[in-house]
Amino acid sequence: MCGIVGAIRNQGPVLAGLVEGLRVLEYRGYDSAGVAVSDEGKIKSAKRQGRLDNLEARLTDSSLENGVAGIGHTRWATHGPPSDENAHPHLGASGCVALVHNGIIENWAELKGELLADGVRFVSDTDTEVLAHLIDRERADASDLSDAVRRALRRVSGYYALAVLAETGDGPELVCARQGPPLAVAFVDDAAYLASDVLGILPHTREISFLEDGDVAVLRPGDVQITDFGGKSVVRPAQAIDWDPEDTGKGGWPHYMLKEIHEQPDVLARTIQGRIDDEAADVVFEDGAFANDAVRDVARIQVIACGTALHAGYIARYLIEGLGGVPVDVDYASEFRYRGPRIVPGTMALAISQSGETADTLAATRLARELGASVGAICNVAGSSQVRESDHVILTHAGPEIGVASTKAFTAQVAAVTLLAVRLGRARGTLSKEDASAILNELKLLRTRIESMLGEHAVDHVRRVAQSHAEQRGFLFLGRGINYPVALEGALKLKEISYMHAEGYPAGEMKHGPIALIDPGMTIVSVSSTGPLAEKVRANIEQVKARGGVVLSVGSDPESHAIAGQSLEVPASSEWLSPILNTVPLQLLSYAIADMRGCDIDKPRNLAKSVTVE
């Protein structure tokens, strides 16, 4: 979840590139930042609590400008509160080793006690500083820095992505290692780079290699050598990343989140493009994923995800059971691992993750495989751990999502799930050609329908509605059937970026407790579409109004809007496709309320984009 960057060059300073790399990775969430460079035989560092701007202010009179090798880090606190002292990089006792680290060292207290007994002085509260001192101590008996890193890591329990910079007197050494959180490496003619996210390397090259667990990499100008934990050379082929570095900019929008909401028509077109076989009324995925032989005998699908991706998984349950005829279970990845799950023969675990590096999701799918399941994945990042470890993959092609609150990645995941449900239904004979064709044609219409919802007049209407709710005490989002997960997602978005209390419920559960909360200070957001459940949703609206509640109706059912009195309308569509359409105005509503309240929309407090620790 923290950001790591590193670089080593033949000549020319690396500092500006390190800071720019950290700037690109700000979206991951952080509370302090720092850099260290090797210059004239010395390690020099600077670090500051707070935003990257604080660090840059410190660097204006710094002596770090001329270093040809360096590392940088944005920290999200785990051990020890945010402070200058707890910020990374951390230095070993000799001052010749600097280290940055993502993850958690579980036996850090034991190791710290040992080092304290040896007279080592600590200046931070972190588990990471233990690693810096261990590696520094091991250098005395090691053949080189990579050997010292391995020797130190043999003492460690936990998981990590780390980069280590050392000064030998003959020049700098740069080494990185992975066990859990992601790390990528790349090189060009006169330099080599590392980062915890491909976005940190893309300004330099699109040919990027991903480290696997147990890998240790030595970076030199123009070269990267990767070995396993035992020191044996391994090959991690470079992958061409098709994201454009310019996609990481705001492009004139006030916030990344608003930009990404407006990117959704194009994103959905990319998710669908080239995958629909009109003649067969079927879906064809790349590399033969989810082909007939792989899915005809699937007895059950176990969806595993976290956060927003979990809500896409709940929608997947309705789609896959309704169209594909396969029973579906949905679990929080963090809970699946610890409840003693039972996997029946013929189970396919389906992981849904934007980054493909979510720690709980990766661990849960690895457990599912150990228990006998095959593994499929819906993911946005080619080359990510989840993609590499899955038997079948659907890439969403959403492009880089910088806003911490997911928008375009979610709707792309739901579009991908819809394609998968059609594929399962056609392969298993549960979905007729006519019905499949109708759904696939509706998918093609999503682009123009969402464009109409993002026009100036429609967005202004959402903002006017938001203004009348921005000071409410709280929100209750209600939905039925396939739109119940949309209510969950709408509530999550609002609480993430506005810090207002919001909960999502199945509308039928309102009477079993939440109805006690209804008063004029509580906005009830009712999500509904035309279909068999619309009448029941209208009944729920009537029950709220009878108790003096404030109702905002979202969806395509005009009768619900008439009862509610205030509405956000979406174009009519098949109920199967309604979750995508209904999500868009809820994203805009959350954005508008957070903006009116002056919240830090792209970097909400305490949150990180990709959660790579438990």
C-alpha positions as CSV (number, residue, x, y, z in Angstrom):
1,M,0.0,0.0,0.0
2,C,3.0,2.3,0.5
3,G,5.0,3.6,-2.4
4,I,8.5,2.5,-3.2
5,V,10.8,3.8,-5.9
6,G,14.5,3.4,-6.7
7,A,17.0,4.2,-9.4
8,I,20.6,3.8,-10.3
9,R,22.3,5.6,-13.2
10,N,25.8,5.7,-14.8
11,Q,25.7,9.4,-14.4
12,G,23.3,12.2,-13.7
13,P,21.2,12.8,-10.6
14,V,18.3,10.6,-9.6
15,L,16.7,12.9,-7.0
16,A,14.1,14.6,-9.3
17,G,13.1,11.2,-10.8
18,L,12.6,9.7,-7.3
19,V,10.4,12.6,-6.2
20,E,8.4,12.4,-9.4
21,G,8.0,8.7,-8.9
22,L,6.7,9.3,-5.4
23,R,4.3,11.9,-6.8
24,V,2.8,9.4,-9.2
25,L,2.3,6.9,-6.4
26,E,0.7,9.4,-4.0
27,Y,-2.7,7.8,-4.8
28,R,-1.8,4.7,-2.9
29,G,-2.2,6.7,0.4
30,Y,0.5,7.8,2.8
31,D,1.3,9.9,5.8
32,S,5.0,10.7,5.4
33,A,7.7,10.6,2.7
34,G,11.4,10.4,2.3
35,V,14.4,9.7,0.0
36,A,18.0,8.6,0.3
37,V,20.7,8.9,-2.3
38,S,24.3,7.8,-2.6
39,D,26.7,10.7,-3.3
40,E,30.5,11.0,-3.0
41,G,30.7,7.8,-1.0
42,K,28.0,8.7,1.5
43,I,24.3,8.0,2.1
44,K,22.3,11.2,2.5
45,S,18.6,11.2,3.4
46,A,15.7,13.5,3.9
47,K,12.2,12.6,5.2
48,R,9.1,14.5,6.5
49,Q,5.8,13.7,8.0
50,G,2.8,14.7,5.9
51,R,2.4,15.3,2.2
52,L,5.1,15.1,-0.4
53,D,5.1,18.9,-0.6
54,N,6.7,18.9,2.9
55,L,9.5,16.8,1.7
56,E,10.1,18.9,-1.4
57,A,10.3,22.0,0.8
58,R,13.0,20.3,2.8
59,L,14.9,19.4,-0.4
60,T,15.2,23.0,-1.7
61,D,18.4,23.5,0.3
62,S,19.4,19.8,0.4
63,S,22.7,18.3,-0.5
64,L,21.0,15.3,-2.2
65,E,20.9,16.7,-5.7
66,N,23.9,15.0,-7.2
67,G,23.4,11.4,-6.2
68,V,23.4,8.8,-9.0
69,A,21.6,6.1,-7.0
70,G,18.7,6.4,-4.6
71,I,15.5,5.1,-3.1
72,G,12.3,6.8,-2.0
73,H,9.2,5.9,0.0
74,T,5.7,7.1,0.9
75,R,4.7,5.5,4.2
76,W,1.3,4.5,5.5
77,A,1.8,3.9,9.2
78,T,1.6,0.5,10.8
79,H,4.2,0.4,13.5
80,G,4.6,3.8,15.2
81,P,2.6,7.0,14.4
82,P,3.3,9.3,11.5
83,S,6.4,11.4,12.3
84,D,9.7,12.5,10.8
85,E,11.5,9.8,12.8
86,N,9.2,7.0,11.7
87,A,9.2,8.0,8.0
88,H,11.4,5.9,5.6
89,P,14.2,5.5,4.6
90,H,15.8,4.1,7.7
91,L,19.6,3.9,8.0
92,G,21.8,1.2,9.6
93,A,24.2,2.1,12.4
94,S,27.1,2.6,10.0
95,G,25.3,5.2,8.0
96,C,26.2,3.3,4.8
97,V,22.9,1.4,4.4
98,A,19.4,2.9,3.8
99,L,16.2,0.9,3.4
100,V,12.6,1.3,2.5
101,H,10.0,-1.3,3.2
102,N,6.4,-2.2,2.6
103,G,4.8,-5.0,4.7
104,I,5.2,-6.1,8.3
105,I,8.0,-7.8,10.1
106,E,6.2,-10.0,12.6
107,N,9.1,-10.9,14.8
108,W,10.5,-7.4,14.9
109,A,10.3,-7.1,18.7
110,E,12.5,-10.1,19.2
111,L,15.0,-9.0,16.6
112,K,15.0,-5.5,18.1
113,G,15.7,-6.9,21.5
114,E,18.7,-8.8,20.2
115,L,20.1,-5.7,18.4
116,L,19.6,-3.5,21.5
117,A,21.6,-6.0,23.5
118,D,24.4,-5.6,21.0
119,G,24.4,-1.8,21.6
120,V,22.4,-0.7,18.5
121,R,20.6,2.6,19.0
122,F,17.2,3.0,17.4
123,V,15.7,6.3,16.4
124,S,12.2,5.2,15.3
125,D,9.2,3.0,16.5
126,T,9.1,1.0,13.3
127,D,9.6,-2.6,12.5
128,T,11.4,-1.5,9.3
129,E,14.4,0.0,11.2
130,V,15.2,-3.5,12.5
131,L,15.8,-4.6,8.9
132,A,18.2,-1.7,8.2
133,H,20.3,-2.6,11.2
134,L,20.2,-6.4,10.5
135,I,21.4,-5.9,6.9
136,D,24.0,-3.4,8.0
137,R,25.4,-5.9,10.5
138,E,25.3,-8.8,8.0
139,R,27.5,-6.8,5.5
140,A,30.6,-7.6,7.6
141,D,30.4,-11.3,6.6
142,A,28.6,-11.1,3.3
143,S,30.1,-11.2,-0.2
144,D,28.0,-8.3,-1.4
145,L,24.8,-6.4,-0.6
146,S,22.5,-9.0,-2.0
147,D,24.1,-11.7,0.1
148,A,23.7,-9.5,3.2
149,V,20.0,-9.0,2.4
150,R,19.5,-12.7,2.1
151,R,21.3,-13.4,5.3
152,A,19.2,-10.9,7.2
153,L,15.9,-12.0,5.7
154,R,16.5,-15.5,6.8
155,R,16.0,-14.2,10.3
156,V,12.7,-12.5,9.4
157,S,9.1,-13.7,9.8
158,G,6.5,-11.7,7.9
159,Y,6.1,-10.2,4.5
160,Y,7.9,-7.4,2.7
161,A,8.8,-5.5,-0.4
162,L,12.1,-3.7,0.3
163,A,14.7,-1.7,-1.5
164,V,18.2,-1.3,0.0
165,L,20.8,1.3,-1.0
166,A,24.4,0.8,0.2
167,E,27.6,2.7,-0.3
168,T,30.8,0.6,-0.6
169,G,33.4,3.2,-1.2
170,D,33.7,1.9,-4.8
171,G,30.2,3.1,-5.7
172,P,26.6,2.5,-4.7
173,E,24.8,-0.9,-4.6
174,L,21.0,-1.2,-5.1
175,V,19.1,-4.4,-4.2
176,C,15.4,-5.1,-3.8
177,A,13.5,-8.2,-2.5
178,R,9.9,-9.4,-2.4
179,Q,7.9,-11.7,-0.2
180,G,4.3,-10.6,-0.5
181,P,3.8,-7.0,-1.5
182,P,4.5,-6.1,-5.1
183,L,7.7,-5.0,-6.7
184,A,8.6,-4.3,-10.3
185,V,12.0,-3.7,-12.0
186,A,13.2,-2.5,-15.3
187,F,16.3,-1.2,-17.1
188,V,17.4,1.0,-20.0
189,D,20.8,1.6,-21.5
190,D,22.2,3.7,-18.7
191,A,20.0,3.1,-15.8
192,A,17.8,0.6,-13.8
193,Y,14.6,1.3,-11.9
194,L,12.4,-0.4,-9.3
195,A,9.0,0.5,-7.9
196,S,6.1,-1.0,-6.0
197,D,3.7,0.0,-8.9
198,V,4.3,0.1,-12.6
199,L,3.3,3.7,-12.6
200,G,6.6,4.6,-10.9
201,I,8.5,3.1,-13.8
202,L,6.4,4.0,-16.8
203,P,8.1,7.4,-17.3
204,H,11.3,5.6,-18.1
205,T,10.2,2.4,-20.0
206,R,7.2,0.3,-20.6
207,E,9.1,-3.0,-20.6
208,I,8.8,-4.1,-17.0
209,S,9.5,-7.3,-15.0
210,F,7.5,-8.3,-11.9
211,L,9.3,-10.0,-9.0
212,E,7.8,-13.1,-7.5
213,D,7.9,-14.1,-3.9
214,G,11.4,-15.0,-2.8
215,D,13.1,-13.0,-5.5
216,V,16.1,-10.8,-4.9
217,A,17.2,-8.4,-7.6
218,V,20.5,-6.5,-8.0
219,L,20.1,-3.3,-10.1
220,R,23.0,-1.8,-12.0
221,P,23.0,0.9,-14.7
222,G,21.7,-0.9,-17.8
223,D,21.1,-4.3,-16.1
224,V,18.9,-6.1,-13.6
225,Q,19.9,-9.5,-12.3
226,I,17.2,-11.6,-10.5
227,T,17.8,-14.6,-8.3
228,D,15.7,-16.7,-6.0
229,F,16.1,-16.7,-2.3
230,G,18.8,-19.3,-2.6
231,G,20.9,-17.2,-5.0
232,K,20.0,-19.1,-8.2
233,S,19.5,-17.0,-11.2
234,V,15.9,-16.8,-12.4
235,V,14.2,-15.2,-15.4
236,R,11.2,-12.9,-15.1
237,P,10.4,-11.9,-18.6
238,A,9.6,-8.3,-19.2
239,Q,6.1,-7.4,-20.1
240,A,5.0,-4.5,-22.3
241,I,2.6,-2.3,-20.3
242,D,0.2,-0.5,-22.6
243,W,-0.8,2.3,-20.2
244,D,0.2,5.8,-21.3
245,P,2.1,7.8,-18.6
246,E,0.0,10.8,-19.6
247,D,-3.1,8.8,-18.3
248,T,-1.8,9.4,-14.8
249,G,-2.4,13.2,-15.0
250,K,-5.6,15.0,-14.1
251,G,-6.0,16.4,-17.7
252,G,-7.6,19.6,-16.5
253,W,-10.1,18.0,-14.1
254,P,-10.2,19.3,-10.5
255,H,-9.8,15.8,-9.1
256,Y,-8.8,12.4,-10.3
257,M,-12.0,10.9,-9.1
258,L,-14.1,13.2,-11.3
259,K,-11.9,12.5,-14.3
260,E,-12.2,8.8,-13.8
261,I,-16.0,9.0,-13.4
262,H,-16.1,10.7,-16.8
263,E,-13.7,8.1,-18.3
264,Q,-16.2,5.3,-17.8
265,P,-17.9,5.4,-21.2
266,D,-14.5,4.8,-22.9
267,V,-13.4,2.3,-20.2
268,L,-16.5,0.1,-20.6
269,A,-16.1,0.2,-24.4
270,R,-12.5,-1.2,-23.9
271,T,-13.7,-3.9,-21.4
272,I,-16.2,-5.1,-23.9
273,Q,-14.2,-4.5,-27.1
274,G,-13.3,-7.6,-29.2
275,R,-14.9,-10.0,-26.8
276,I,-18.4,-10.3,-28.3
277,D,-19.1,-12.9,-31.0
278,D,-22.4,-11.5,-32.5
279,E,-23.0,-14.5,-34.8
280,A,-22.8,-17.0,-32.0
281,A,-24.3,-14.6,-29.4
282,D,-21.4,-15.6,-27.1
283,V,-18.2,-14.2,-25.5
284,V,-14.6,-15.0,-26.4
285,F,-11.9,-14.1,-23.9
286,E,-8.2,-13.8,-24.7
287,D,-5.9,-16.8,-24.4
288,G,-8.8,-19.2,-24.3
289,A,-9.9,-18.1,-20.8
290,F,-13.2,-19.7,-19.6
291,A,-13.4,-21.8,-22.7
292,N,-16.1,-24.6,-22.9
293,D,-13.9,-27.4,-21.5
294,A,-13.0,-25.2,-18.5
295,V,-16.4,-24.1,-17.4
296,R,-18.9,-26.8,-18.5
297,D,-18.2,-28.9,-15.4
298,V,-17.8,-26.1,-12.9
299,A,-20.1,-27.0,-9.9
300,R,-19.7,-23.8,-7.9
301,I,-18.0,-20.5,-8.1
302,Q,-16.4,-19.0,-4.9
303,V,-16.1,-15.2,-5.3
304,I,-13.3,-13.7,-3.2
305,A,-12.7,-10.0,-3.0
306,C,-12.4,-6.9,-0.7
307,G,-14.1,-3.5,-0.5
308,T,-15.5,-2.2,-3.8
309,A,-14.5,-5.4,-5.6
310,L,-16.5,-7.4,-3.2
311,H,-19.6,-5.4,-4.2
312,A,-18.8,-6.3,-7.8
313,G,-18.7,-9.9,-6.5
314,Y,-22.2,-9.6,-5.1
315,I,-23.5,-8.5,-8.4
316,A,-21.6,-11.4,-10.0
317,R,-23.6,-13.8,-7.8
318,Y,-26.9,-12.5,-9.3
319,L,-25.5,-12.6,-12.9
320,I,-23.8,-15.9,-12.8
321,E,-26.6,-17.7,-11.0
322,G,-29.2,-16.1,-13.2
323,L,-27.6,-16.4,-16.5
324,G,-24.9,-19.0,-16.1
325,G,-26.8,-21.4,-13.9
326,V,-23.9,-21.9,-11.5
327,P,-24.3,-21.6,-7.7
328,V,-22.2,-18.8,-6.3
329,D,-20.8,-18.1,-2.8
330,V,-19.3,-14.6,-2.0
331,D,-16.8,-14.1,0.8
332,Y,-14.7,-11.2,2.2
333,A,-11.2,-12.5,1.3
334,S,-10.1,-11.6,4.9
335,E,-12.8,-13.9,6.4
336,F,-12.6,-16.7,3.9
337,R,-9.1,-17.5,5.0
338,Y,-10.0,-18.0,8.7
339,R,-13.4,-19.6,8.7
340,G,-12.3,-23.1,7.7
341,P,-13.8,-23.1,4.2
342,R,-15.0,-26.2,2.5
343,I,-14.4,-26.4,-1.2
344,V,-16.6,-28.9,-3.1
345,P,-15.2,-30.7,-6.2
346,G,-15.5,-28.6,-9.3
347,T,-15.2,-25.3,-7.5
348,M,-13.7,-22.3,-9.3
349,A,-12.4,-19.5,-7.1
350,L,-13.0,-16.1,-8.8
351,A,-10.8,-13.3,-7.5
352,I,-11.8,-9.7,-8.2
353,S,-9.2,-7.1,-7.7
354,Q,-8.3,-3.8,-9.3
355,S,-4.6,-4.0,-8.5
356,G,-4.1,-7.7,-8.5
357,E,-1.9,-7.2,-5.4
358,T,-4.6,-7.1,-2.6
359,A,-2.9,-9.2,0.2
360,D,-6.1,-10.8,1.6
361,T,-7.4,-11.7,-1.9
362,L,-4.2,-13.2,-2.9
363,A,-3.9,-15.3,0.3
364,A,-7.5,-16.4,0.0
365,T,-7.2,-17.6,-3.6
366,R,-4.0,-19.4,-2.8
367,L,-5.9,-21.2,0.0
368,A,-8.7,-22.0,-2.4
369,R,-6.2,-23.6,-4.8
370,E,-4.7,-25.6,-2.0
371,L,-8.2,-26.9,-1.2
372,G,-8.6,-28.1,-4.8
373,A,-10.3,-25.1,-6.6
374,S,-9.2,-23.8,-9.9
375,V,-8.7,-20.0,-10.0
376,G,-10.1,-17.3,-12.2
377,A,-9.4,-13.6,-11.9
378,I,-11.0,-10.3,-13.0
379,C,-8.2,-7.7,-12.7
380,N,-7.0,-4.4,-14.1
381,V,-3.2,-4.9,-14.0
382,A,-1.5,-7.2,-16.5
383,G,1.5,-8.9,-14.9
384,S,0.1,-8.5,-11.3
385,S,0.4,-11.3,-8.8
386,Q,-3.3,-12.2,-9.1
387,V,-3.0,-12.4,-12.9
388,R,0.1,-14.6,-12.8
389,E,-1.3,-17.0,-10.3
390,S,-4.7,-17.5,-12.0
391,D,-5.8,-20.2,-14.5
392,H,-8.2,-17.9,-16.3
393,V,-8.0,-14.1,-16.5
394,I,-10.3,-11.3,-17.6
395,L,-8.4,-8.0,-17.8
396,T,-10.8,-5.0,-17.4
397,H,-8.6,-2.5,-19.4
398,A,-9.7,0.3,-17.2
399,G,-6.3,2.0,-17.3
400,P,-4.6,3.5,-14.2
401,E,-7.0,4.5,-11.5
402,I,-5.4,7.1,-9.3
403,G,-8.4,8.2,-7.1
404,V,-8.4,6.1,-3.9
405,A,-12.2,5.7,-4.1
406,S,-12.7,3.3,-7.0
407,T,-15.1,4.3,-9.8
408,K,-14.2,3.2,-13.3
409,A,-12.5,0.0,-12.0
410,F,-15.8,-1.0,-10.3
411,T,-18.0,-0.5,-13.4
412,A,-15.4,-2.3,-15.6
413,Q,-15.5,-5.2,-13.1
414,V,-19.3,-5.4,-13.4
415,A,-19.1,-5.3,-17.2
416,A,-16.5,-8.1,-17.1
417,V,-18.7,-10.2,-14.8
418,T,-21.6,-9.7,-17.2
419,L,-19.5,-11.0,-20.0
420,L,-18.4,-14.0,-17.9
421,A,-22.0,-14.8,-16.9
422,V,-23.0,-14.8,-20.6
423,R,-20.0,-17.0,-21.4
424,L,-21.0,-19.5,-18.7
425,G,-24.7,-19.5,-19.8
426,R,-23.8,-20.2,-23.4
427,A,-21.2,-22.9,-22.5
428,R,-23.6,-24.7,-20.1
429,G,-26.8,-24.3,-22.2
430,T,-28.6,-22.2,-19.6
431,L,-28.9,-19.1,-21.7
432,S,-30.6,-19.1,-25.1
433,K,-29.0,-17.4,-28.1
434,E,-31.8,-14.8,-28.2
435,D,-31.5,-13.9,-24.6
436,A,-27.7,-13.8,-24.8
437,S,-27.9,-11.6,-27.9
438,A,-30.2,-9.1,-26.1
439,I,-27.8,-8.8,-23.1
440,L,-24.8,-8.4,-25.3
441,N,-26.5,-5.7,-27.4
442,E,-27.4,-3.8,-24.2
443,L,-23.7,-4.0,-23.2
444,K,-22.8,-2.2,-26.4
445,L,-25.3,0.6,-25.6
446,L,-23.7,1.3,-22.2
447,R,-21.2,3.8,-23.7
448,T,-23.8,6.1,-25.1
449,R,-26.2,5.7,-22.2
450,I,-23.5,6.7,-19.6
451,E,-22.3,9.6,-21.8
452,S,-25.8,11.0,-21.6
453,M,-25.7,10.7,-17.8
454,L,-22.4,12.6,-17.7
455,G,-23.5,15.6,-19.8
456,E,-23.4,19.0,-18.3
457,H,-27.1,19.3,-17.6
458,A,-27.2,15.9,-15.9
459,V,-24.1,16.6,-13.7
460,D,-25.5,20.0,-12.7
461,H,-28.7,18.3,-11.6
462,V,-26.8,15.8,-9.4
463,R,-25.0,18.7,-7.8
464,R,-28.2,20.6,-7.1
465,V,-29.6,17.5,-5.4
466,A,-26.4,16.9,-3.5
467,Q,-26.6,20.5,-2.1
468,S,-29.9,19.7,-0.3
469,H,-28.3,16.6,1.4
470,A,-24.8,17.7,2.2
471,E,-25.5,18.6,5.8
472,Q,-27.6,15.5,6.7
473,R,-26.9,13.5,9.8
474,G,-26.5,10.3,7.8
475,F,-27.6,8.2,4.8
476,L,-29.3,4.9,4.3
477,F,-28.9,3.3,0.9
478,L,-31.5,0.7,0.0
479,G,-31.7,-1.7,-2.9
480,R,-33.3,-5.0,-3.9
481,G,-32.1,-7.9,-6.0
482,I,-29.2,-7.2,-8.3
483,N,-29.3,-3.5,-7.1
484,Y,-28.7,-4.3,-3.4
485,P,-24.9,-4.4,-4.0
486,V,-25.3,-1.0,-5.7
487,A,-26.7,0.3,-2.5
488,L,-23.6,-1.1,-0.6
489,E,-21.3,0.6,-3.2
490,G,-23.1,3.9,-3.0
491,A,-22.8,4.0,0.8
492,L,-19.2,3.0,0.7
493,K,-18.3,5.8,-1.8
494,L,-20.1,8.4,0.3
495,K,-18.4,7.4,3.6
496,E,-15.0,7.1,1.9
497,I,-14.7,10.6,0.6
498,S,-17.2,12.7,2.5
499,Y,-16.6,11.0,6.0
500,M,-20.4,11.1,6.4
501,H,-22.1,8.0,8.0
502,A,-23.7,5.9,5.4
503,E,-25.0,2.3,5.3
504,G,-26.3,0.0,2.6
505,Y,-29.1,-2.5,3.2
506,P,-31.3,-4.8,1.3
507,A,-34.6,-2.8,1.1
508,G,-36.6,-5.6,2.6
509,E,-34.4,-5.5,5.7
510,M,-35.3,-1.9,6.5
511,K,-38.2,-3.1,8.7
512,H,-35.9,-5.3,10.7
513,G,-34.0,-2.6,12.5
514,P,-32.8,0.4,10.3
515,I,-36.3,1.8,10.2
516,A,-35.7,3.1,13.7
517,L,-33.2,5.6,12.4
518,I,-35.6,7.3,10.0
519,D,-36.2,11.0,10.7
520,P,-35.8,14.2,8.7
521,G,-32.0,14.2,9.3
522,M,-31.5,10.9,7.6
523,T,-31.5,10.7,3.8
524,I,-32.8,7.4,2.4
525,V,-31.4,6.7,-1.1
526,S,-33.6,4.2,-2.8
527,V,-32.0,2.4,-5.8
528,S,-34.4,0.8,-8.2
529,S,-35.0,-0.1,-11.8
530,T,-38.0,-1.2,-13.8
531,G,-38.6,-4.9,-13.2
532,P,-40.3,-7.4,-11.0
533,L,-39.0,-5.9,-7.8
534,A,-39.9,-2.3,-8.6
535,E,-43.2,-2.5,-6.9
536,K,-41.7,-3.7,-3.6
537,V,-39.2,-0.9,-3.7
538,R,-42.0,1.6,-4.1
539,A,-43.6,0.1,-1.0
540,N,-40.4,0.7,0.9
541,I,-40.4,4.3,-0.2
542,E,-43.9,4.8,1.1
543,Q,-42.9,3.3,4.5
544,V,-40.1,5.8,4.7
545,K,-42.3,8.8,3.8
546,A,-45.0,7.7,6.2
547,R,-42.4,8.2,9.0
548,G,-41.2,11.6,7.8
549,G,-38.1,10.4,6.1
550,V,-36.3,12.2,3.2
551,V,-36.2,10.0,0.1
552,L,-33.9,10.3,-2.9
553,S,-34.9,7.8,-5.7
554,V,-32.1,6.6,-8.1
555,G,-32.8,4.5,-11.1
556,S,-35.1,4.1,-14.1
557,D,-38.4,3.5,-12.4
558,P,-40.6,6.6,-13.0
559,E,-43.2,5.6,-10.4
560,S,-40.6,5.3,-7.7
561,H,-39.4,8.8,-8.6
562,A,-42.9,10.2,-8.4
563,I,-43.4,8.8,-4.9
564,A,-40.0,10.0,-3.7
565,G,-40.4,13.5,-5.0
566,Q,-36.6,13.9,-5.6
567,S,-34.8,11.7,-8.1
568,L,-31.7,11.0,-10.1
569,E,-32.9,9.3,-13.3
570,V,-31.0,6.8,-15.4
571,P,-31.8,5.5,-18.9
572,A,-34.0,2.4,-19.0
573,S,-32.2,-0.9,-19.6
574,S,-32.4,-4.6,-18.9
575,E,-32.4,-5.2,-15.2
576,W,-29.2,-7.2,-15.7
577,L,-27.3,-4.1,-16.8
578,S,-29.0,-1.7,-14.4
579,P,-26.2,-1.9,-11.7
580,I,-23.7,-0.2,-13.9
581,L,-26.1,2.6,-14.9
582,N,-27.4,3.1,-11.3
583,T,-23.8,3.4,-10.0
584,V,-22.9,6.5,-12.0
585,P,-25.2,9.0,-10.3
586,L,-24.3,7.6,-6.9
587,Q,-20.6,8.3,-7.7
588,L,-21.4,11.8,-8.8
589,L,-23.6,12.4,-5.7
590,S,-20.8,11.3,-3.4
591,Y,-18.2,13.4,-5.2
592,A,-20.5,16.5,-5.1
593,I,-21.2,16.2,-1.4
594,A,-17.5,15.6,-0.5
595,D,-16.5,18.6,-2.7
596,M,-19.1,20.8,-0.9
597,R,-17.8,19.7,2.4
598,G,-14.2,20.5,1.4
599,C,-12.8,17.0,1.8
600,D,-9.6,15.7,0.3
601,I,-11.4,13.7,-2.4
602,D,-8.5,11.9,-4.1
603,K,-6.6,11.2,-0.8
604,P,-9.3,10.4,1.8
605,R,-7.9,10.2,5.3
606,N,-6.6,6.8,6.6
607,L,-7.2,5.1,3.2
608,A,-4.8,3.5,0.8
609,K,-5.5,2.5,-2.8
610,S,-4.0,-1.0,-2.8
611,V,-4.0,-2.8,0.6
612,T,-1.0,-5.0,0.6
613,V,-0.9,-5.7,4.3
614,E,-3.4,-7.6,6.4
